[in-house]
Amino acid sequence: MTIELKLTTLPESVTEATVISWYKKPGEQVKQDDKLADIETDKVILDIPAPANGVLTKIVAPEGTVIEADALLGLMEEGDEAAMDEPDTGQNPVSAPDPKKDIALSPAVRNLINEHALNPELIPASGKDGRLLKGDVLEYLQNKPAQSFPTQPIPNTSQVVAEDTPTPQATQAKPQLAGNREPRRVPMSRLRARIAERLIEAQQNAAILTTFNEVDLTEVMAIRSEFGEDFLQRHEVKLGFMSFFVRAVTDSLKSFPIINASTENNDILYHDFYDIGIAVGSSRGLVVPILRDADTMSFAEVESNISNYAKKARDGSIAMEDISGGSFTITNGGVFGSLLSTPILNPPQSAILGLHKIQRRPMAVGDKIEIRPMMNLALSYDHRIIDGSDAVRFLVSVKNKMEKPASMLLEI
């Protein structure tokens, strides 16, 4: 029986998507739930699984095709011994096969292949089912003999000239530059294009200001040092700094509800819930999964959810519901070494907290100088609805709660 492979639904507000990878070629046997293709929207990557055992017989939408909901992606024959029609990739026939298209390549591998003009059939593959991995290409390039580039001959300037003839200056040959000097043009992924669009939107539609402070993390680090092992054994997740910051933020938002608000036309929308977005970096760009009702979560629940989201981001399996909504965002550039930055708003939210690298610095403590673990904090906010005094007092509240974490646990 012939089965049509379709993209049945797209996430809300998404009208089209792009086919970025096929993991099977026409004629290959597939098992039920095998991943056949990846479809990229401007928010998430969707998997296309095999609905049954059988054979992939035809690819209708090759890699790079822009599709809409209910679009036909390909055909397969159900059954373990399904007969295969003549393969058709939906592309025009050519006189000779192109090995770059005959072999299923991921976008990262394909970019390397095209950049260095390689033949993938000559590169040893170590992936599952003989798939070519990015590491295989990099290793091949490292071991590949270096190309030699011809140099221009230096002209002979030792010829005899007449005394009344001006002596020409010796000309020096221009150095031959190695490699291709032309820029490589790579289209933005849908996610990257959407990120760019939202960043411009945030800059154009809000009056963004940033206020700064610093926090002494001595007591937080002491708690982690004393109870970190017990926490890990009991909850099977590490006690990080983010759970402290999430608690400090949600407690402070209750005192300053305007920081948790958003705008709609000329209205201010106050949110009586605390859905905190945690910015997570991935190979495809920044995503912001949401901790819903974060004010009701225990420290272990916060750490566990963040750990799961980070894994999903690495695997490219973040779902649409994971990143929808949110009333406030926390982003941590400190994990990359940033000491200070001005985070940009995540529309339609009105504020975002930026965390930075912990650095031990000499600080005046009473009449003494002590070395303390300090972190810079940055709160960017929409000045259209948030006054500077509220922004500063909110950030001071977060600072005070982090410096006296017992106050959060005692709810005072």
Beta strands, then each sheet from edge to edge (+ up, - down):
strand 1: 2-6
strand 2: 16-22
strand 3: 29-30
strand 4: 35-40
strand 5: 45-49
strand 6: 54-59
strand 7: 66-68
strand 8: 72-78
strand 9: 208-216
strand 10: 262-264
strand 11: 267-269
strand 12: 276-278
strand 13: 280-282
strand 14: 285-287
strand 15: 290-291
strand 16: 328-332
strand 17: 351-355
strand 18: 359-365
strand 19: 368-382
sheet 1: 1+ 8- 6+ 3-
sheet 2: 5+ 4- 2+ 7-
sheet 3: 9+ 19- 17+ 16+ 12+ 15-
sheet 4: 9+ 19- 18+
sheet 5: 10+ 11-
sheet 6: 13+ 14-
end
